[in-house]
Amino acid sequence: MLIFRVLMILQLMMVLNNLITIVDDYSRATWTHLSSHKSNAFSILKSFISFFQTQFHTIVKILRSDNGTEFSNQSTLSFYAFNGIIHQTSCKATPQHNGIVERKHKHLLETSRALFFQSQILSDFGVIVF
Protein backbone atom coordinates (compact mmCIF):
# COMPACT_ATOMS: atom_id res chain seq x y z
CA MET A 1 0.00 0.00 0.00
CA LEU A 2 2.87 2.36 0.73
CA ILE A 3 4.30 1.89 -2.75
CA PHE A 4 0.94 2.80 -4.29
CA ARG A 5 0.81 6.01 -2.24
CA VAL A 6 4.34 6.97 -3.23
CA LEU A 7 3.66 6.34 -6.89
CA MET A 8 0.50 8.39 -6.59
CA ILE A 9 2.52 11.24 -5.07
CA LEU A 10 5.05 11.01 -7.89
CA GLN A 11 2.31 11.10 -10.49
CA LEU A 12 0.71 14.11 -8.84
CA MET A 13 4.05 15.90 -8.72
CA MET A 14 4.59 15.27 -12.42
CA VAL A 15 1.09 16.36 -13.44
CA LEU A 16 0.51 19.26 -11.05
CA ASN A 17 3.53 21.44 -11.64
CA ASN A 18 2.01 24.92 -11.29
CA LEU A 19 1.38 26.38 -7.86
CA ILE A 20 -0.98 29.33 -7.56
CA THR A 21 -0.47 31.23 -4.32
CA ILE A 22 -3.11 33.73 -3.15
CA VAL A 23 -2.26 36.00 -0.20
CA ASP A 24 -4.60 38.43 1.57
CA ASP A 25 -2.81 41.77 1.96
CA TYR A 26 -4.39 42.57 5.31
CA SER A 27 -4.25 39.30 7.23
CA ARG A 28 -1.49 37.54 5.22
CA ALA A 29 -3.75 34.49 5.05
CA THR A 30 -2.56 32.20 2.28
CA TRP A 31 -4.35 29.83 -0.07
CA THR A 32 -2.52 27.58 -2.50
CA HIS A 33 -3.89 25.74 -5.49
CA LEU A 34 -2.13 23.15 -7.61
CA SER A 35 -2.75 23.25 -11.32
CA SER A 36 -1.62 21.15 -14.26
CA HIS A 37 -1.54 24.08 -16.70
CA LYS A 38 -1.33 27.84 -16.45
CA SER A 39 -4.49 28.04 -18.52
CA ASN A 40 -6.44 26.71 -15.51
CA ALA A 41 -5.52 29.77 -13.45
CA PHE A 42 -8.59 31.77 -14.48
CA SER A 43 -11.05 29.04 -13.48
CA ILE A 44 -9.22 28.60 -10.16
CA LEU A 45 -9.34 32.35 -9.59
CA LYS A 46 -13.06 32.54 -10.37
CA SER A 47 -13.89 29.72 -7.99
CA PHE A 48 -11.66 31.23 -5.29
CA ILE A 49 -13.33 34.64 -5.56
CA SER A 50 -16.79 33.09 -5.23
CA PHE A 51 -15.54 30.97 -2.29
CA PHE A 52 -14.04 34.04 -0.62
CA GLN A 53 -17.18 36.13 -1.05
CA THR A 54 -19.41 33.36 0.27
CA GLN A 55 -17.33 32.29 3.25
CA PHE A 56 -16.09 35.69 4.45
CA HIS A 57 -19.08 37.86 3.43
CA THR A 58 -16.89 40.44 1.77
CA ILE A 59 -15.97 41.37 -1.76
CA VAL A 60 -12.64 41.35 -3.53
CA LYS A 61 -11.81 44.94 -4.45
CA ILE A 62 -8.27 44.79 -5.83
CA LEU A 63 -6.32 41.93 -7.37
CA ARG A 64 -2.54 42.24 -7.75
CA SER A 65 -0.59 39.91 -9.98
CA ASP A 66 2.56 39.70 -12.00
CA ASN A 67 2.39 40.37 -15.72
CA GLY A 68 1.42 36.80 -16.53
CA THR A 69 -1.02 36.47 -19.39
CA GLU A 70 -3.19 34.07 -17.38
CA PHE A 71 -4.43 37.00 -15.26
CA SER A 72 -4.57 39.73 -17.89
CA ASN A 73 -6.21 38.25 -20.98
CA GLN A 74 -9.53 39.44 -22.39
CA SER A 75 -11.78 37.00 -20.50
CA THR A 76 -10.21 37.78 -17.12
CA LEU A 77 -10.32 41.53 -17.74
CA SER A 78 -14.02 41.33 -18.59
CA PHE A 79 -14.57 39.23 -15.42
CA TYR A 80 -12.80 41.91 -13.36
CA ALA A 81 -14.89 44.66 -14.94
CA PHE A 82 -18.15 42.74 -14.41
CA ASN A 83 -17.37 42.20 -10.70
CA GLY A 84 -15.89 45.66 -10.10
CA ILE A 85 -12.40 44.37 -9.33
CA ILE A 86 -9.42 46.61 -9.95
CA HIS A 87 -6.54 44.66 -11.48
CA GLN A 88 -3.04 45.89 -10.64
CA THR A 89 0.07 44.40 -12.21
CA SER A 90 3.70 44.74 -11.27
CA CYS A 91 6.36 46.02 -13.66
CA LYS A 92 8.00 43.48 -15.93
CA ALA A 93 11.04 41.63 -14.55
CA THR A 94 10.55 43.06 -11.03
CA PRO A 95 9.47 40.25 -8.70
CA GLN A 96 10.24 42.49 -5.71
CA HIS A 97 6.94 44.31 -6.35
CA ASN A 98 5.17 41.08 -5.47
CA GLY A 99 7.54 40.62 -2.53
CA ILE A 100 5.07 39.20 -0.03
CA VAL A 101 3.72 36.58 -2.41
CA GLU A 102 7.16 35.76 -3.80
CA ARG A 103 8.57 35.13 -0.31
CA LYS A 104 5.51 33.10 0.68
CA HIS A 105 5.73 31.06 -2.53
CA LYS A 106 9.45 30.43 -1.99
CA HIS A 107 8.81 29.37 1.61
CA LEU A 108 6.10 26.92 0.55
CA LEU A 109 8.36 25.33 -2.06
CA GLU A 110 11.29 25.05 0.35
CA THR A 111 9.08 23.56 3.06
CA SER A 112 7.60 20.97 0.72
CA ARG A 113 11.06 19.99 -0.52
CA ALA A 114 12.29 19.66 3.07
CA LEU A 115 9.33 17.45 3.98
CA PHE A 116 9.95 15.21 0.98
CA PHE A 117 13.64 15.04 1.81
CA GLN A 118 13.02 14.20 5.48
CA SER A 119 10.46 11.53 4.63
CA GLN A 120 13.09 9.63 2.59
CA ILE A 121 10.31 8.09 0.56
CA LEU A 122 11.40 9.60 -2.71
CA SER A 123 15.07 8.73 -2.21
CA ASP A 124 14.10 5.05 -2.15
CA PHE A 125 12.90 5.42 -5.72
CA GLY A 126 15.85 7.52 -6.92
CA VAL A 127 13.80 10.68 -7.44
CA ILE A 128 15.31 14.08 -6.72
CA VAL A 129 12.87 16.91 -6.00
CA PHE A 130 14.42 20.29 -6.86
Phi and psi restraints in degrees (value plus and minus 20) as a CYANA .aco file:
   2 LEU   PHI     -84.4   -44.4
   2 LEU   PSI     -59.3   -19.3
   3 ILE   PHI     -83.2   -43.2
   3 ILE   PSI     -60.4   -20.4
   4 PHE   PHI     -81.6   -41.6
   4 PHE   PSI     -62.2   -22.2
   5 ARG   PHI     -85.5   -45.5
   5 ARG   PSI     -60.8   -20.8
   6 VAL   PHI     -86.2   -46.2
   6 VAL   PSI     -63.2   -23.2
   7 LEU   PHI     -84.4   -44.4
   7 LEU   PSI     -54.9   -14.9
   8 MET   PHI     -85.2   -45.2
   8 MET   PSI     -60.7   -20.7
   9 ILE   PHI     -83.4   -43.4
   9 ILE   PSI     -63.1   -23.1
  10 LEU   PHI     -83.1   -43.1
  10 LEU   PSI     -60.7   -20.7
  11 GLN   PHI     -85.8   -45.8
  11 GLN   PSI     -60.7   -20.7
  12 LEU   PHI     -84.2   -44.2
  12 LEU   PSI     -59.2   -19.2
  13 MET   PHI     -86.2   -46.2
  13 MET   PSI     -54.3   -14.3
  14 MET   PHI     -95.1   -55.1
  14 MET   PSI     -54.2   -14.2
  15 VAL   PHI    -104.3   -64.3
  15 VAL   PSI     -64.7   -24.7
  16 LEU   PHI    -116.7   -76.7
  16 LEU   PSI      67.1   107.1
  17 ASN   PHI    -129.3   -89.3
  17 ASN   PSI     -15.1    24.9
  18 ASN   PHI    -134.5   -94.5
  18 ASN   PSI     109.5   149.5
  19 LEU   PHI    -133.0   -93.0
  19 LEU   PSI     101.0   141.0
  20 ILE   PHI    -122.0   -82.0
  20 ILE   PSI     100.4   140.4
  21 THR   PHI    -131.0   -91.0
  21 THR   PSI     105.7   145.7
  22 ILE   PHI    -137.4   -97.4
  22 ILE   PSI     105.9   145.9
  23 VAL   PHI    -145.1  -105.1
  23 VAL   PSI     110.7   150.7
  24 ASP   PHI     -98.0   -58.0
  24 ASP   PSI     108.0   148.0
  25 ASP   PHI     -83.7   -43.7
  25 ASP   PSI     -56.9   -16.9
  26 TYR   PHI     -97.8   -57.8
  26 TYR   PSI     -72.7   -32.7
  27 SER   PHI    -116.1   -76.1
  27 SER   PSI     -31.2     8.8
  28 ARG   PHI      43.3    83.3
  28 ARG   PSI      -0.8    39.2
  29 ALA   PHI     -85.9   -45.9
  29 ALA   PSI     122.9   162.9
  30 THR   PHI    -145.8  -105.8
  30 THR   PSI     116.9   156.9
  31 TRP   PHI    -145.0  -105.0
  31 TRP   PSI     116.8   156.8
  32 THR   PHI    -143.0  -103.0
  32 THR   PSI     124.7   164.7
  33 HIS   PHI    -154.4  -114.4
  33 HIS   PSI     112.2   152.2
  34 LEU   PHI    -111.1   -71.1
  34 LEU   PSI     121.0   161.0
  35 SER   PHI    -160.0  -120.0
  35 SER   PSI     128.3   168.3
  36 SER   PHI    -104.6   -64.6
  36 SER   PSI     -46.3    -6.3
  37 HIS   PHI    -159.4  -119.4
  37 HIS   PSI     134.1   174.1
  38 LYS   PHI     -87.9   -47.9
  38 LYS   PSI     -43.5    -3.5
  39 SER   PHI     -87.3   -47.3
  39 SER   PSI     -36.8     3.2
  40 ASN   PHI    -102.4   -62.4
  40 ASN   PSI     -24.1    15.9
  41 ALA   PHI     -82.5   -42.5
  41 ALA   PSI     -58.4   -18.4
  42 PHE   PHI     -86.4   -46.4
  42 PHE   PSI     -62.9   -22.9
  43 SER   PHI     -86.9   -46.9
  43 SER   PSI     -56.4   -16.4
  44 ILE   PHI     -84.8   -44.8
  44 ILE   PSI     -62.7   -22.7
  45 LEU   PHI     -84.4   -44.4
  45 LEU   PSI     -62.6   -22.6
  46 LYS   PHI     -81.5   -41.5
  46 LYS   PSI     -65.4   -25.4
  47 SER   PHI     -88.3   -48.3
  47 SER   PSI     -54.3   -14.3
  48 PHE   PHI     -87.2   -47.2
  48 PHE   PSI     -62.0   -22.0
  49 ILE   PHI     -83.2   -43.2
  49 ILE   PSI     -62.0   -22.0
  50 SER   PHI     -87.6   -47.6
  50 SER   PSI     -58.0   -18.0
  51 PHE   PHI     -80.6   -40.6
  51 PHE   PSI     -66.2   -26.2
  52 PHE   PHI     -83.4   -43.4
  52 PHE   PSI     -63.9   -23.9
  53 GLN   PHI     -87.5   -47.5
  53 GLN   PSI     -55.0   -15.0
  54 THR   PHI     -94.2   -54.2
  54 THR   PSI     -66.5   -26.5
  55 GLN   PHI     -97.1   -57.1
  55 GLN   PSI     -54.4   -14.4
  56 PHE   PHI    -128.2   -88.2
  56 PHE   PSI     -18.8    21.2
  57 HIS   PHI      31.2    71.2
  57 HIS   PSI      24.7    64.7
  58 THR   PHI    -164.8  -124.8
  58 THR   PSI     147.1   187.1
  59 ILE   PHI    -130.7   -90.7
  59 ILE   PSI     134.2   174.2
  60 VAL   PHI    -105.4   -65.4
  60 VAL   PSI     102.8   142.8
  61 LYS   PHI    -119.4   -79.4
  61 LYS   PSI     -62.2   -22.2
  62 ILE   PHI    -152.3  -112.3
  62 ILE   PSI     117.2   157.2
  63 LEU   PHI    -142.0  -102.0
  63 LEU   PSI     102.4   142.4
  64 ARG   PHI    -126.9   -86.9
  64 ARG   PSI     117.1   157.1
  65 SER   PHI    -168.8  -128.8
  65 SER   PSI     150.4   190.4
  66 ASP   PHI     -96.9   -56.9
  66 ASP   PSI    -194.2  -154.2
  67 ASN   PHI    -105.8   -65.8
  67 ASN   PSI       7.5    47.5
  68 GLY   PHI     -86.9   -46.9
  68 GLY   PSI     122.0   162.0
  69 THR   PHI     -90.2   -50.2
  69 THR   PSI     -37.5     2.5
  70 GLU   PHI     -89.4   -49.4
  70 GLU   PSI     -38.5     1.5
  71 PHE   PHI    -131.5   -91.5
  71 PHE   PSI     -19.2    20.8
  72 SER   PHI    -155.6  -115.6
  72 SER   PSI      10.0    50.0
  73 ASN   PHI    -109.0   -69.0
  73 ASN   PSI     159.9   199.9
  74 GLN   PHI     -84.4   -44.4
  74 GLN   PSI     -60.2   -20.2
  75 SER   PHI     -88.8   -48.8
  75 SER   PSI     -57.9   -17.9
  76 THR   PHI     -91.5   -51.5
  76 THR   PSI     -57.9   -17.9
  77 LEU   PHI     -84.4   -44.4
  77 LEU   PSI     -58.0   -18.0
  78 SER   PHI     -89.4   -49.4
  78 SER   PSI     -54.0   -14.0
  79 PHE   PHI     -83.7   -43.7
  79 PHE   PSI     -63.6   -23.6
  80 TYR   PHI     -81.4   -41.4
  80 TYR   PSI     -64.2   -24.2
  81 ALA   PHI     -85.3   -45.3
  81 ALA   PSI     -60.3   -20.3
  82 PHE   PHI     -84.2   -44.2
  82 PHE   PSI     -58.2   -18.2
  83 ASN   PHI    -114.0   -74.0
  83 ASN   PSI     -18.5    21.5
  84 GLY   PHI      52.2    92.2
  84 GLY   PSI      11.4    51.4
  85 ILE   PHI    -117.7   -77.7
  85 ILE   PSI     110.3   150.3
  86 ILE   PHI    -106.5   -66.5
  86 ILE   PSI     107.4   147.4
  87 HIS   PHI    -123.7   -83.7
  87 HIS   PSI      99.7   139.7
  88 GLN   PHI    -132.7   -92.7
  88 GLN   PSI     116.4   156.4
  89 THR   PHI    -139.4   -99.4
  89 THR   PSI     133.7   173.7
  90 SER   PHI    -105.8   -65.8
  90 SER   PSI     146.2   186.2
  91 CYS   PHI     -88.3   -48.3
  91 CYS   PSI     134.8   174.8
  92 LYS   PHI     -85.7   -45.7
  92 LYS   PSI     122.6   162.6
  93 ALA   PHI      39.6    79.6
  93 ALA   PSI      10.6    50.6
  94 THR   PHI    -151.2  -111.2
  94 THR   PSI      59.7    99.7
  95 PRO   PHI     -88.1   -48.1
  95 PRO   PSI     -34.8     5.2
  96 GLN   PHI     -87.6   -47.6
  96 GLN   PSI     -38.8     1.2
  97 HIS   PHI     -91.3   -51.3
  97 HIS   PSI     -46.1    -6.1
  98 ASN   PHI    -122.3   -82.3
  98 ASN   PSI      19.9    59.9
  99 GLY   PHI     -75.4   -35.4
  99 GLY   PSI     -64.6   -24.6
 100 ILE   PHI     -83.9   -43.9
 100 ILE   PSI     -67.3   -27.3
 101 VAL   PHI     -89.6   -49.6
 101 VAL   PSI     -59.3   -19.3
 102 GLU   PHI     -81.9   -41.9
 102 GLU   PSI     -64.4   -24.4
 103 ARG   PHI     -85.8   -45.8
 103 ARG   PSI     -61.0   -21.0
 104 LYS   PHI     -84.0   -44.0
 104 LYS   PSI     -62.8   -22.8
 105 HIS   PHI     -83.3   -43.3
 105 HIS   PSI     -63.9   -23.9
 106 LYS   PHI     -82.9   -42.9
 106 LYS   PSI     -61.6   -21.6
 107 HIS   PHI     -82.6   -42.6
 107 HIS   PSI     -62.7   -22.7
 108 LEU   PHI     -83.0   -43.0
 108 LEU   PSI     -63.1   -23.1
 109 LEU   PHI     -85.4   -45.4
 109 LEU   PSI     -63.2   -23.2
 110 GLU   PHI     -85.2   -45.2
 110 GLU   PSI     -59.6   -19.6
 111 THR   PHI     -85.9   -45.9
 111 THR   PSI     -63.1   -23.1
 112 SER   PHI     -85.6   -45.6
 112 SER   PSI     -58.7   -18.7
 113 ARG   PHI     -84.4   -44.4
 113 ARG   PSI     -59.8   -19.8
 114 ALA   PHI     -85.6   -45.6
 114 ALA   PSI     -59.4   -19.4
 115 LEU   PHI     -85.5   -45.5
 115 LEU   PSI     -61.8   -21.8
 116 PHE   PHI     -84.5   -44.5
 116 PHE   PSI     -60.0   -20.0
 117 PHE   PHI     -85.5   -45.5
 117 PHE   PSI     -64.5   -24.5
 118 GLN   PHI     -89.0   -49.0
 118 GLN   PSI     -48.6    -8.6
 119 SER   PHI     -91.9   -51.9
 119 SER   PSI     -43.0    -3.0
 120 GLN   PHI      37.2    77.2
 120 GLN   PSI      -3.3    36.7
 121 ILE   PHI     -94.1   -54.1
 121 ILE   PSI     -65.2   -25.2
 122 LEU   PHI     -92.1   -52.1
 122 LEU   PSI     -47.6    -7.6
 123 SER   PHI     -88.8   -48.8
 123 SER   PSI     -45.3    -5.3
 124 ASP   PHI     -85.6   -45.6
 124 ASP   PSI     -46.6    -6.6
 125 PHE   PHI    -122.2   -82.2
 125 PHE   PSI     -15.1    24.9
 126 GLY   PHI      54.2    94.2
 126 GLY   PSI       7.4    47.4
 127 VAL   PHI    -123.2   -83.2
 127 VAL   PSI     113.3   153.3
 128 ILE   PHI    -129.9   -89.9
 128 ILE   PSI     106.7   146.7
 129 VAL   PHI    -124.9   -84.9
 129 VAL   PSI      80.3   120.3
